[in-house]
Amino acid sequence: MSHKHSSLLRAIFHDPVSGNIHWREIESMLHHMGASVASAHGARFHVTLNGFEEFLHHPHQSNVCDKMLIKQLREFLARAGVTPSSYENEA
């Protein structure tokens, strides 16, 4: 995993939740992890990673994700077995 994606993964799991994470960065990281990211209805994206599925909403007014989306993404990644420590152990 690149340093940029590793830093982003740590930011997603960091408390308090960051309010400065861009959708494009998340989408790039998900693709790098092998996730399938497909456009669904409207601003929704269907994400499949390690056999787990989730619908994520693209931010409407800007490309910066709100804290609720980051929390939802964090929970999804944890269910799919992706945590900062899991990737640090692989390095």
Secondary structure by P-SEA (a helix, b strand, c coil): ccaaaaaaaaaaacccccccccaaaaaaaaaaabbbbbbccccbbbbbcccbbbbbbcccccccccaaaaaaaaaaaaaacccaaaaaaac
